[in-house]
Amino acid sequence: MFEEWGFRVVSRLRVPVAGSRVEFDVIAYRRPWVLLIEAKRWRRASSSIRQIVNRHLEKVRLVARAPEVLMGRIGVNWGEALLIPVVITWHRASTEFIEGVPVVSIYQVNSFINELDGIIDNINAFRVSWSHL
C-alpha cells in the first residue's frame, strides 16, 4: 500500500542503537517522512495496546538520537527527516492516537496516508538531522 503512495519500503530491519538493537516491522519513507511501523495481528482491541505504543515510541526515540545509523541502513541521504511512529493492527476501528502515536487499522491505511499532511501536528513525531557522508 505504501509503495502505491510513492513510499519506498523496507521490512523487518534491525538497527543498532545505544548498545542494543531495535527492530521495526516496516519502514516506509518518502521525503521528508520516515514512518517507523509496528505491525500487530490483533483482530480486536487489546488491553496491552498502550504498552506496545510506549515500547514502540521508545524505540523511535532511541533511533532519533542517532538517526544516521537508520538512514544509512535504508539509504536515505536527505540530511533531515521526520520520524513518525505508527502502529498498524488488523482491528477494524478508526485511527486513534495514544501518546501521540497513530494506531491505524490495516483497513484504514490508505485514508491515513491520504490524511497524513493534515494530522501530522497531532503525531508525536521526531524531527532529526544528520550529516551524510
The first five atom37 places (N, CA, C, CB, O) and aatype in JSON, in Angstrom:
{
  "aatype": [12, 13, 6, 6, 17, 7, 13, 1, 19, 19, 15, 1, 10, 1, 19, 14, 19, 0, 7, 15, 1, 19, 6, 13, 3, 19, 9, 0, 18, 1, 1, 14, 17, 19, 10, 10, 9, 6, 0, 11, 1, 17, 1, 1, 0, 15, 15, 15, 9, 1, 5, 9, 19, 2, 1, 8, 10, 6, 11, 19, 1, 10, 19, 0, 1, 0, 14, 6, 19, 10, 12, 7, 1, 9, 7, 19, 2, 17, 7, 6, 0, 10, 10, 9, 14, 19, 19, 9, 16, 17, 8, 1, 0, 15, 16, 6, 13, 9, 6, 7, 19, 14, 19, 19, 15, 9, 18, 5, 19, 2, 15, 13, 9, 2, 6, 10, 3, 7, 9, 9, 3, 2, 9, 2, 0, 13, 1, 19, 15, 17, 15, 8, 10],
  "atom_mask": [
    [1, 1, 1, 1, 1],
    [1, 1, 1, 1, 1],
    [1, 1, 1, 1, 1],
    [1, 1, 1, 1, 1],
    [1, 1, 1, 1, 1],
    [1, 1, 1, 0, 1],
    [1, 1, 1, 1, 1],
    [1, 1, 1, 1, 1],
    [1, 1, 1, 1, 1],
    [1, 1, 1, 1, 1],
    [1, 1, 1, 1, 1],
    [1, 1, 1, 1, 1],
    [1, 1, 1, 1, 1],
    [1, 1, 1, 1, 1],
    [1, 1, 1, 1, 1],
    [1, 1, 1, 1, 1],
    [1, 1, 1, 1, 1],
    [1, 1, 1, 1, 1],
    [1, 1, 1, 0, 1],
    [1, 1, 1, 1, 1],
    [1, 1, 1, 1, 1],
    [1, 1, 1, 1, 1],
    [1, 1, 1, 1, 1],
    [1, 1, 1, 1, 1],
    [1, 1, 1, 1, 1],
    [1, 1, 1, 1, 1],
    [1, 1, 1, 1, 1],
    [1, 1, 1, 1, 1],
    [1, 1, 1, 1, 1],
    [1, 1, 1, 1, 1],
    [1, 1, 1, 1, 1],
    [1, 1, 1, 1, 1],
    [1, 1, 1, 1, 1],
    [1, 1, 1, 1, 1],
    [1, 1, 1, 1, 1],
    [1, 1, 1, 1, 1],
    [1, 1, 1, 1, 1],
    [1, 1, 1, 1, 1],
    [1, 1, 1, 1, 1],
    [1, 1, 1, 1, 1],
    [1, 1, 1, 1, 1],
    [1, 1, 1, 1, 1],
    [1, 1, 1, 1, 1],
    [1, 1, 1, 1, 1],
    [1, 1, 1, 1, 1],
    [1, 1, 1, 1, 1],
    [1, 1, 1, 1, 1],
    [1, 1, 1, 1, 1],
    [1, 1, 1, 1, 1],
    [1, 1, 1, 1, 1],
    [1, 1, 1, 1, 1],
    [1, 1, 1, 1, 1],
    [1, 1, 1, 1, 1],
    [1, 1, 1, 1, 1],
    [1, 1, 1, 1, 1],
    [1, 1, 1, 1, 1],
    [1, 1, 1, 1, 1],
    [1, 1, 1, 1, 1],
    [1, 1, 1, 1, 1],
    [1, 1, 1, 1, 1],
    [1, 1, 1, 1, 1],
    [1, 1, 1, 1, 1],
    [1, 1, 1, 1, 1],
    [1, 1, 1, 1, 1],
    [1, 1, 1, 1, 1],
    [1, 1, 1, 1, 1],
    [1, 1, 1, 1, 1],
    [1, 1, 1, 1, 1],
    [1, 1, 1, 1, 1],
    [1, 1, 1, 1, 1],
    [1, 1, 1, 1, 1],
    [1, 1, 1, 0, 1],
    [1, 1, 1, 1, 1],
    [1, 1, 1, 1, 1],
    [1, 1, 1, 0, 1],
    [1, 1, 1, 1, 1],
    [1, 1, 1, 1, 1],
    [1, 1, 1, 1, 1],
    [1, 1, 1, 0, 1],
    [1, 1, 1, 1, 1],
    [1, 1, 1, 1, 1],
    [1, 1, 1, 1, 1],
    [1, 1, 1, 1, 1],
    [1, 1, 1, 1, 1],
    [1, 1, 1, 1, 1],
    [1, 1, 1, 1, 1],
    [1, 1, 1, 1, 1],
    [1, 1, 1, 1, 1],
    [1, 1, 1, 1, 1],
    [1, 1, 1, 1, 1],
    [1, 1, 1, 1, 1],
    [1, 1, 1, 1, 1],
    [1, 1, 1, 1, 1],
    [1, 1, 1, 1, 1],
    [1, 1, 1, 1, 1],
    [1, 1, 1, 1, 1],
    [1, 1, 1, 1, 1],
    [1, 1, 1, 1, 1],
    [1, 1, 1, 1, 1],
    [1, 1, 1, 0, 1],
    [1, 1, 1, 1, 1],
    [1, 1, 1, 1, 1],
    [1, 1, 1, 1, 1],
    [1, 1, 1, 1, 1],
    [1, 1, 1, 1, 1],
    [1, 1, 1, 1, 1],
    [1, 1, 1, 1, 1],
    [1, 1, 1, 1, 1],
    [1, 1, 1, 1, 1],
    [1, 1, 1, 1, 1],
    [1, 1, 1, 1, 1],
    [1, 1, 1, 1, 1],
    [1, 1, 1, 1, 1],
    [1, 1, 1, 1, 1],
    [1, 1, 1, 1, 1],
    [1, 1, 1, 1, 1],
    [1, 1, 1, 1, 1],
    [1, 1, 1, 0, 1],
    [1, 1, 1, 1, 1],
    [1, 1, 1, 1, 1],
    [1, 1, 1, 1, 1],
    [1, 1, 1, 1, 1],
    [1, 1, 1, 1, 1],
    [1, 1, 1, 1, 1],
    [1, 1, 1, 1, 1],
    [1, 1, 1, 1, 1],
    [1, 1, 1, 1, 1],
    [1, 1, 1, 1, 1],
    [1, 1, 1, 1, 1],
    [1, 1, 1, 1, 1],
    [1, 1, 1, 1, 1],
    [1, 1, 1, 1, 1],
    [1, 1, 1, 1, 1]
  ],
  "atom_positions": [
    [[0.82, -1.2, 0.0], [0.0, 0.0, 0.0], [0.86, 1.26, 0.0], [-0.93, 0.0, 1.2], [0.57, 2.22, -0.71]],
    [[1.91, 1.24, 0.8], [2.76, 2.43, 0.89], [3.45, 2.72, -0.44], [3.8, 2.26, 2.0], [3.6, 3.88, -0.82]],
    [[3.86, 1.66, -1.14], [4.51, 1.86, -2.44], [3.57, 2.53, -3.43], [5.01, 0.53, -3.0], [4.0, 3.33, -4.26]],
    [[2.28, 2.2, -3.35], [1.3, 2.83, -4.23], [1.22, 4.33, -4.0], [-0.06, 2.2, -4.04], [0.8, 5.07, -4.89]],
    [[1.6, 4.79, -2.81], [1.58, 6.21, -2.47], [2.96, 6.86, -2.67], [1.13, 6.4, -1.02], [3.18, 7.99, -2.25]],
    [[3.88, 6.14, -3.32], [5.19, 6.71, -3.62], [6.24, 6.53, -2.54], [0.0, 0.0, 0.0], [7.31, 7.15, -2.6]],
    [[5.97, 5.69, -1.55], [6.94, 5.42, -0.5], [7.85, 4.28, -0.93], [6.22, 5.07, 0.84], [7.44, 3.38, -1.67]],
    [[9.08, 4.32, -0.47], [9.97, 3.16, -0.56], [9.75, 2.4, 0.74], [11.5, 3.57, -0.76], [9.47, 3.0, 1.77]],
    [[9.87, 1.08, 0.69], [9.52, 0.26, 1.84], [10.63, -0.76, 2.15], [8.18, -0.46, 1.6], [11.16, -1.41, 1.25]],
    [[10.95, -0.86, 3.43], [11.88, -1.87, 3.94], [11.14, -2.59, 5.06], [13.25, -1.23, 4.45], [10.46, -1.96, 5.86]],
    [[11.28, -3.92, 5.1], [10.6, -4.63, 6.19], [11.61, -5.38, 7.05], [9.57, -5.61, 5.63], [12.67, -5.81, 6.61]],
    [[11.21, -5.52, 8.32], [11.96, -6.25, 9.34], [13.43, -5.83, 9.38], [11.86, -7.74, 9.09], [14.33, -6.64, 9.14]],
    [[13.65, -4.58, 9.69], [15.01, -4.05, 9.77], [15.42, -3.88, 11.22], [15.11, -2.7, 9.02], [14.69, -3.3, 12.02]],
    [[16.6, -4.4, 11.55], [17.19, -4.21, 12.88], [18.23, -3.12, 12.8], [17.82, -5.54, 13.43], [19.04, -3.07, 11.87]],
    [[18.2, -2.24, 13.8], [19.1, -1.1, 13.82], [19.84, -1.09, 15.16], [18.34, 0.24, 13.61], [19.2, -1.12, 16.21]],
    [[21.19, -1.06, 15.13], [21.93, -0.98, 16.39], [21.88, 0.44, 16.96], [23.4, -1.42, 16.17], [22.24, 1.41, 16.29]],
    [[21.42, 0.55, 18.2], [21.37, 1.85, 18.88], [21.64, 1.64, 20.36], [20.0, 2.56, 18.66], [21.18, 0.66, 20.95]],
    [[22.36, 2.55, 20.95], [22.59, 2.57, 22.4], [22.99, 1.21, 22.97], [21.34, 3.06, 23.1], [22.49, 0.81, 24.03]],
    [[23.88, 0.51, 22.28], [24.37, -0.76, 22.8], [23.43, -1.94, 22.62], [0.0, 0.0, 0.0], [23.73, -3.03, 23.11]],
    [[22.32, -1.75, 21.95], [21.41, -2.86, 21.68], [20.89, -2.72, 20.25], [20.23, -2.89, 22.71], [21.37, -1.88, 19.48]],
    [[19.91, -3.53, 19.91], [19.31, -3.45, 18.58], [17.8, -3.28, 18.72], [19.63, -4.72, 17.74], [17.16, -3.91, 19.56]],
    [[17.25, -2.42, 17.9], [15.8, -2.29, 17.84], [15.36, -2.77, 16.46], [15.33, -0.81, 18.11], [16.08, -2.63, 15.48]],
    [[14.17, -3.33, 16.41], [13.65, -3.84, 15.14], [12.35, -3.15, 14.8], [13.46, -5.37, 15.2], [11.49, -2.94, 15.66]],
    [[12.21, -2.8, 13.52], [10.97, -2.22, 13.02], [10.38, -3.19, 12.0], [11.22, -0.81, 12.38], [11.09, -3.71, 11.14]],
    [[9.08, -3.44, 12.11], [8.42, -4.36, 11.2], [8.44, -3.83, 9.77], [6.97, -4.61, 11.65], [8.75, -4.56, 8.83]],
    [[8.12, -2.55, 9.63], [8.1, -1.91, 8.31], [8.62, -0.48, 8.46], [6.66, -1.92, 7.7], [8.31, 0.21, 9.43]],
    [[9.41, -0.06, 7.49], [9.82, 1.34, 7.4], [9.4, 1.8, 6.02], [11.38, 1.53, 7.65], [9.83, 1.25, 5.01]],
    [[8.54, 2.81, 5.98], [8.09, 3.39, 4.72], [8.57, 4.83, 4.69], [6.51, 3.29, 4.56], [8.32, 5.59, 5.62]],
    [[9.27, 5.21, 3.64], [9.83, 6.56, 3.61], [9.62, 7.24, 2.27], [11.3, 6.52, 3.95], [9.75, 6.64, 1.2]],
    [[9.31, 8.5, 2.38], [9.14, 9.4, 1.25], [9.44, 10.78, 1.8], [7.68, 9.32, 0.6], [8.79, 11.22, 2.76]],
    [[10.38, 11.45, 1.24], [10.86, 12.71, 1.78], [9.71, 13.65, 2.11], [11.8, 13.37, 0.8], [8.85, 13.87, 1.26]],
    [[9.67, 14.2, 3.31], [10.61, 14.17, 4.42], [10.24, 13.14, 5.5], [10.69, 15.54, 5.05], [10.83, 13.13, 6.58]],
    [[9.26, 12.26, 5.21], [8.73, 11.37, 6.22], [9.42, 10.01, 6.23], [7.25, 11.18, 6.01], [9.75, 9.46, 5.18]],
    [[9.64, 9.5, 7.44], [10.08, 8.12, 7.63], [9.12, 7.51, 8.65], [11.6, 8.05, 8.13], [9.2, 7.79, 9.84]],
    [[8.21, 6.67, 8.15], [7.24, 6.02, 9.02], [7.86, 4.75, 9.57], [5.92, 5.7, 8.25], [8.24, 3.85, 8.82]],
    [[7.95, 4.67, 10.89], [8.5, 3.51, 11.58], [7.3, 2.76, 12.14], [9.54, 3.93, 12.73], [6.63, 3.22, 13.06]],
    [[7.05, 1.59, 11.58], [5.78, 0.91, 11.79], [5.95, -0.37, 12.61], [5.13, 0.59, 10.47], [6.8, -1.21, 12.33]],
    [[5.11, -0.48, 13.62], [4.95, -1.69, 14.43], [3.65, -2.32, 13.95], [4.93, -1.38, 16.01], [2.59, -1.69, 14.02]],
    [[3.71, -3.56, 13.47], [2.52, -4.22, 12.96], [2.05, -5.3, 13.95], [2.79, -4.85, 11.57], [2.85, -6.11, 14.42]],
    [[0.78, -5.29, 14.26], [0.18, -6.26, 15.17], [-0.98, -6.95, 14.47], [-0.29, -5.59, 16.49], [-1.71, -6.32, 13.72]],
    [[-1.14, -8.23, 14.72], [-2.19, -9.01, 14.06], [-3.46, -9.15, 14.88], [-1.66, -10.38, 13.74], [-4.19, -10.14, 14.73]],
    [[-3.73, -8.21, 15.73], [-4.96, -8.29, 16.54], [-6.18, -8.12, 15.67], [-4.96, -7.25, 17.65], [-6.18, -7.31, 14.75]],
    [[-7.2, -8.86, 15.97], [-8.48, -8.68, 15.28], [-9.45, -7.88, 16.15], [-9.09, -10.06, 14.92], [-10.49, -7.43, 15.67]],
    [[-9.11, -7.7, 17.41], [-9.93, -6.86, 18.29], [-8.99, -6.07, 19.2], [-10.95, -7.72, 19.15], [-7.81, -6.39, 19.32]],
    [[-9.52, -5.07, 19.81], [-8.69, -4.2, 20.65], [-8.05, -4.99, 21.77], [-9.54, -3.04, 21.22], [-8.68, -5.87, 22.37]],
    [[-6.81, -4.68, 22.05], [-6.08, -5.37, 23.11], [-5.82, -4.41, 24.25], [-4.75, -5.96, 22.57], [-5.56, -3.22, 24.04]],
    [[-5.9, -4.93, 25.45], [-5.65, -4.07, 26.62], [-4.17, -3.68, 26.71], [-6.09, -4.78, 27.91], [-3.83, -2.74, 27.43]],
    [[-3.31, -4.39, 26.01], [-1.88, -4.08, 26.08], [-1.43, -3.06, 25.04], [-1.08, -5.34, 25.92], [-0.24, -2.8, 24.9]],
    [[-2.37, -2.48, 24.3], [-2.01, -1.54, 23.24], [-1.19, -0.36, 23.76], [-3.27, -1.03, 22.56], [-0.25, 0.08, 23.1]],
    [[-1.53, 0.14, 24.93], [-0.78, 1.28, 25.5], [0.69, 0.89, 25.75], [-1.45, 1.76, 26.82], [1.59, 1.68, 25.48]],
    [[0.92, -0.32, 26.26], [2.29, -0.78, 26.49], [3.05, -0.92, 25.17], [2.3, -2.12, 27.25], [4.23, -0.56, 25.08]],
    [[2.39, -1.45, 24.17], [3.03, -1.63, 22.86], [3.36, -0.27, 22.26], [2.12, -2.43, 21.91], [4.45, -0.09, 21.7]],
    [[2.44, 0.67, 22.36], [2.7, 2.02, 21.85], [3.88, 2.64, 22.59], [1.44, 2.91, 22.01], [4.76, 3.22, 21.95]],
    [[3.92, 2.52, 23.89], [5.02, 3.11, 24.66], [6.36, 2.48, 24.31], [4.76, 2.97, 26.15], [7.36, 3.18, 24.19]],
    [[6.4, 1.16, 24.14], [7.65, 0.49, 23.73], [8.09, 0.94, 22.33], [7.48, -1.04, 23.76], [9.27, 1.18, 22.09]],
    [[7.12, 1.05, 21.43], [7.43, 1.48, 20.07], [7.94, 2.93, 20.07], [6.18, 1.35, 19.16], [8.9, 3.26, 19.38]],
    [[7.29, 3.76, 20.83], [7.71, 5.17, 20.95], [9.13, 5.26, 21.49], [6.74, 5.95, 21.87], [9.91, 6.1, 21.03]],
    [[9.48, 4.41, 22.43], [10.84, 4.41, 22.98], [11.85, 3.97, 21.93], [10.93, 3.49, 24.2], [12.95, 4.53, 21.86]],
    [[11.51, 2.99, 21.1], [12.41, 2.57, 20.01], [12.66, 3.73, 19.05], [11.82, 1.36, 19.25], [13.8, 3.97, 18.64]],
    [[11.6, 4.44, 18.69], [11.74, 5.57, 17.77], [12.58, 6.67, 18.42], [10.36, 6.12, 17.36], [13.41, 7.29, 17.76]],
    [[12.35, 6.9, 19.71], [13.13, 7.9, 20.45], [14.62, 7.56, 20.42], [12.63, 7.98, 21.91], [15.46, 8.44, 20.22]],
    [[14.96, 6.29, 20.62], [16.36, 5.86, 20.58], [16.98, 6.1, 19.21], [16.46, 4.37, 20.95], [18.09, 6.61, 19.12]],
    [[16.27, 5.74, 18.17], [16.78, 5.94, 16.81], [16.93, 7.43, 16.5], [15.83, 5.28, 15.78], [17.86, 7.82, 15.8]],
    [[16.03, 8.25, 17.03], [16.08, 9.69, 16.78], [17.34, 10.33, 17.36], [14.85, 10.37, 17.35], [17.78, 11.38, 16.89]],
    [[17.92, 9.71, 18.39], [19.14, 10.26, 19.0], [20.36, 10.09, 18.1], [19.4, 9.59, 20.34], [21.32, 10.86, 18.19]],
    [[20.34, 9.08, 17.24], [21.45, 8.82, 16.31], [20.86, 8.39, 14.96], [22.43, 7.72, 16.88], [21.02, 7.24, 14.56]],
    [[20.18, 9.3, 14.26], [19.44, 8.93, 13.04], [20.31, 8.46, 11.89], [18.63, 10.09, 12.59], [19.83, 7.77, 10.99]],
    [[21.59, 8.83, 11.9], [22.45, 8.46, 10.77], [22.57, 6.95, 10.6], [23.83, 9.07, 10.95], [22.78, 6.47, 9.48]],
    [[22.45, 6.19, 11.69], [22.54, 4.73, 11.59], [21.36, 4.19, 10.78], [22.58, 4.08, 13.01], [21.54, 3.44, 9.82]],
    [[20.14, 4.57, 11.17], [18.95, 4.13, 10.45], [18.99, 4.63, 9.0], [17.68, 4.64, 11.15], [18.73, 3.86, 8.07]],
    [[19.31, 5.89, 8.82], [19.28, 6.46, 7.47], [20.31, 5.79, 6.55], [19.54, 7.97, 7.53], [20.05, 5.58, 5.37]],
    [[21.46, 5.47, 7.11], [22.46, 4.75, 6.33], [21.97, 3.37, 5.92], [0.0, 0.0, 0.0], [22.22, 2.92, 4.81]],
    [[21.27, 2.71, 6.83], [20.76, 1.36, 6.55], [19.7, 1.36, 5.44], [20.16, 0.75, 7.82], [19.63, 0.42, 4.64]],
    [[18.88, 2.41, 5.39], [17.82, 2.43, 4.36], [18.23, 3.24, 3.14], [16.54, 3.0, 4.95], [17.48, 3.33, 2.16]],
    [[19.42, 3.84, 3.19], [19.93, 4.56, 2.02], [19.37, 5.95, 1.83], [0.0, 0.0, 0.0], [19.27, 6.43, 0.71]],
    [[18.99, 6.59, 2.92], [18.44, 7.95, 2.84], [19.56, 8.95, 3.15], [17.25, 8.13, 3.83], [20.21, 8.86, 4.19]],
    [[19.77, 9.89, 2.26], [20.82, 10.89, 2.47], [20.28, 12.31, 2.44], [21.89, 10.74, 1.41], [20.98, 13.24, 2.05]],
    [[19.03, 12.49, 2.86], [18.39, 13.8, 2.82], [19.03, 14.8, 3.77], [16.94, 13.67, 3.14], [18.98, 16.01, 3.51]],
    [[19.62, 14.33, 4.85], [20.2, 15.23, 5.85], [19.24, 15.63, 6.95], [0.0, 0.0, 0.0], [19.67, 16.03, 8.03]],
    [[17.95, 15.52, 6.7], [16.94, 15.75, 7.73], [15.67, 14.99, 7.36], [16.64, 17.27, 7.91], [15.39, 14.75, 6.19]],
    [[14.91, 14.63, 8.38], [13.68, 13.86, 8.16], [12.77, 14.01, 9.36], [14.0, 12.36, 7.89], [13.16, 14.54, 10.4]],
    [[11.56, 13.54, 9.21], [10.59, 13.49, 10.29], [10.28, 12.02, 10.54], [9.29, 14.32, 9.94], [9.66, 11.35, 9.71]],
    [[10.72, 11.51, 11.71], [10.46, 10.12, 12.09], [9.06, 10.05, 12.69], [11.53, 9.6, 13.11], [8.74, 10.76, 13.64]],
    [[8.23, 9.18, 12.13], [6.83, 9.09, 12.54], [6.53, 7.67, 13.03], [5.89, 9.47, 11.36], [6.52, 6.74, 12.23]],
    [[6.3, 7.51, 14.34], [5.92, 6.19, 14.85], [4.47, 5.88, 14.5], [6.14, 6.1, 16.37], [3.59, 6.74, 14.64]],
    [[4.22, 4.65, 14.05], [2.87, 4.22, 13.68], [2.7, 2.78, 14.13], [2.62, 4.36, 12.13], [3.61, 1.96, 14.0]],
    [[1.52, 2.46, 14.66], [1.15, 1.07, 14.96], [0.0, 0.71, 14.03], [0.75, 0.88, 16.49], [-1.0, 1.41, 13.96]],
    [[0.16, -0.4, 13.3], [-0.9, -0.87, 12.41], [-1.41, -2.19, 12.95], [-0.39, -1.02, 10.92], [-0.63, -3.06, 13.33]],
    [[-2.73, -2.34, 12.97], [-3.37, -3.53, 13.51], [-4.46, -4.03, 12.57], [-3.95, -3.24, 14.9], [-4.94, -3.28, 11.72]],
    [[-4.85, -5.29, 12.72], [-5.96, -5.85, 11.95], [-7.31, -5.44, 12.52], [-5.85, -7.37, 11.92], [-8.34, -5.65, 11.88]],
    [[-7.31, -4.85, 13.71], [-8.56, -4.44, 14.36], [-9.3, -3.44, 13.48], [-8.29, -3.83, 15.76], [-8.7, -2.45, 13.03]],
    [[-10.57, -3.67, 13.24], [-11.37, -2.75, 12.42], [-11.88, -1.6, 13.29], [-12.57, -3.5, 11.74], [-12.9, -1.71, 13.96]],
    [[-11.15, -0.53, 13.26], [-11.55, 0.65, 14.03], [-10.96, 1.86, 13.33], [-11.08, 0.57, 15.53], [-10.05, 1.75, 12.51]],
    [[-11.49, 3.02, 13.66], [-10.92, 4.23, 13.09], [-9.59, 4.53, 13.77], [-11.9, 5.43, 13.23], [-9.31, 4.03, 14.87]],
    [[-8.79, 5.32, 13.12], [-7.48, 5.68, 13.66], [-7.64, 6.39, 14.99], [-6.7, 6.55, 12.67], [-8.46, 7.31, 15.12]],
    [[-6.86, 5.99, 15.98], [-6.85, 6.68, 17.26], [-5.4, 7.03, 17.58], [-7.48, 5.8, 18.4], [-4.47, 6.47, 17.01]],
    [[-5.23, 7.97, 18.5], [-3.9, 8.39, 18.91], [-3.69, 8.02, 20.37], [-3.7, 9.9, 18.69], [-4.5, 8.38, 21.23]],
    [[-2.6, 7.32, 20.65], [-2.22, 7.01, 22.02], [-0.82, 7.56, 22.2], [-2.27, 5.46, 22.32], [0.1, 7.18, 21.48]],
    [[-0.66, 8.45, 23.16], [0.63, 9.12, 23.38], [1.12, 9.8, 22.11], [1.69, 8.12, 23.88], [2.33, 9.9, 21.89]],
    [[0.2, 10.25, 21.27], [0.58, 10.92, 20.03], [1.0, 9.97, 18.92], [0.0, 0.0, 0.0], [1.49, 10.41, 17.88]],
    [[0.8, 8.67, 19.13], [1.15, 7.67, 18.11], [-0.14, 7.2, 17.44], [1.93, 6.46, 18.75], [-1.06, 6.74, 18.12]],
    [[-0.22, 7.3, 16.12], [-1.43, 6.8, 15.45], [-1.48, 5.28, 15.48], [-1.48, 7.3, 14.0], [-0.51, 4.6, 15.13]],
    [[-2.63, 4.77, 15.9], [-2.91, 3.33, 15.87], [-3.93, 3.17, 14.75], [-3.44, 2.77, 17.28], [-5.08, 3.61, 14.87]],
    [[-3.5, 2.53, 13.66], [-4.25, 2.53, 12.42], [-4.67, 1.11, 12.06], [-3.42, 3.15, 11.28], [-3.85, 0.19, 12.09]],
    [[-5.93, 0.93, 11.73], [-6.41, -0.35, 11.23], [-5.81, -0.57, 9.84], [-7.97, -0.4, 11.18], [-5.68, 0.37, 9.06]],
    [[-5.47, -1.81, 9.53], [-4.95, -2.14, 8.2], [-5.94, -1.7, 7.12], [-4.67, -3.66, 8.09], [-5.55, -1.4, 5.99]],
    [[-7.22, -1.66, 7.48], [-8.26, -1.26, 6.54], [-8.32, 0.26, 6.35], [-9.61, -1.78, 7.02], [-9.01, 0.75, 5.46]],
    [[-7.6, 1.0, 7.2], [-7.62, 2.46, 7.14], [-6.29, 3.06, 6.68], [-7.97, 3.02, 8.49], [-6.12, 4.27, 6.7]],
    [[-5.35, 2.22, 6.25], [-4.01, 2.72, 5.9], [-4.07, 3.73, 4.76], [-3.1, 1.56, 5.5], [-3.41, 4.76, 4.84]],
    [[-4.85, 3.46, 3.73], [-4.95, 4.42, 2.62], [-5.46, 5.77, 3.1], [-5.87, 3.87, 1.53], [-4.92, 6.8, 2.71]],
    [[-6.49, 5.76, 3.92], [-7.02, 7.02, 4.47], [-5.98, 7.72, 5.32], [-8.29, 6.76, 5.3], [-5.82, 8.94, 5.24]],
    [[-5.27, 6.96, 6.14], [-4.23, 7.52, 6.99], [-3.16, 8.23, 6.16], [-3.59, 6.43, 7.85], [-2.8, 9.37, 6.45]],
    [[-2.66, 7.56, 5.13], [-1.64, 8.17, 4.28], [-2.19, 9.42, 3.59], [-1.13, 7.16, 3.22], [-1.52, 10.45, 3.52]],
    [[-3.39, 9.33, 3.1], [-4.03, 10.45, 2.42], [-4.19, 11.66, 3.35], [-5.39, 10.04, 1.88], [-4.08, 12.8, 2.9]],
    [[-4.44, 11.41, 4.62], [-4.69, 12.48, 5.59], [-3.45, 12.89, 6.37], [-5.76, 12.06, 6.55], [-3.53, 13.77, 7.22]],
    [[-2.3, 12.27, 6.11], [-1.11, 12.49, 6.93], [-0.71, 13.96, 7.02], [0.04, 11.69, 6.38], [-0.37, 14.45, 8.1]],
    [[-0.74, 14.66, 5.91], [-0.41, 16.1, 5.95], [-1.29, 16.86, 6.94], [-0.57, 16.71, 4.55], [-0.8, 17.74, 7.65]],
    [[-2.56, 16.53, 6.99], [-3.5, 17.25, 7.83], [-3.45, 16.87, 9.31], [0.0, 0.0, 0.0], [-3.91, 17.64, 10.16]],
    [[-2.9, 15.69, 9.62], [-2.88, 15.25, 11.02], [-1.48, 15.22, 11.63], [-3.49, 13.87, 11.13], [-1.31, 14.87, 12.79]],
    [[-0.49, 15.6, 10.84], [0.9, 15.5, 11.3], [1.14, 16.26, 12.6], [1.83, 16.01, 10.23], [1.97, 15.84, 13.41]],
    [[0.44, 17.35, 12.82], [0.62, 18.12, 14.06], [0.11, 17.38, 15.29], [-0.09, 19.46, 13.94], [0.48, 17.73, 16.41]],
    [[-0.73, 16.37, 15.1], [-1.25, 15.57, 16.22], [-0.36, 14.38, 16.55], [-2.64, 15.08, 15.9], [-0.61, 13.67, 17.53]],
    [[0.67, 14.17, 15.75], [1.52, 12.99, 15.91], [2.78, 13.34, 16.69], [1.89, 12.41, 14.53], [3.38, 14.4, 16.5]],
    [[3.17, 12.44, 17.56], [4.39, 12.58, 18.35], [5.56, 12.16, 17.45], [4.34, 11.71, 19.68], [6.09, 11.06, 17.58]],
    [[5.94, 13.05, 16.53], [6.99, 12.77, 15.55], [8.29, 13.41, 16.0], [6.58, 13.3, 14.15], [8.31, 14.3, 16.86]],
    [[9.39, 12.95, 15.41], [10.72, 13.41, 15.8], [11.43, 13.99, 14.59], [11.55, 12.26, 16.41], [11.74, 13.28, 13.63]],
    [[11.69, 15.29, 14.62], [12.45, 15.93, 13.56], [13.91, 15.68, 13.82], [12.15, 17.46, 13.47], [14.42, 16.01, 14.89]],
    [[14.6, 15.09, 12.86], [16.01, 14.74, 13.04], [16.84, 15.3, 11.89], [16.2, 13.2, 13.13], [16.33, 15.54, 10.79]],
    [[18.1, 15.51, 12.18], [19.04, 15.89, 11.11], [20.36, 15.18, 11.39], [19.23, 17.47, 11.04], [20.66, 14.83, 12.53]],
    [[21.12, 14.99, 10.35], [22.4, 14.29, 10.46], [23.26, 14.71, 9.29], [22.2, 12.73, 10.48], [22.77, 15.25, 8.3]],
    [[24.53, 14.47, 9.43], [25.47, 14.72, 8.33], [25.6, 13.45, 7.54], [26.87, 15.2, 8.84], [25.83, 12.38, 8.11]],
    [[25.44, 13.56, 6.24], [25.62, 12.36, 5.43], [27.01, 12.39, 4.8], [24.52, 12.25, 4.33], [27.56, 13.45, 4.51]],
    [[27.55, 11.23, 4.6], [28.92, 11.1, 4.09], [28.96, 11.21, 2.59], [29.54, 9.79, 4.51], [30.04, 11.13, 1.99]]
  ]
}
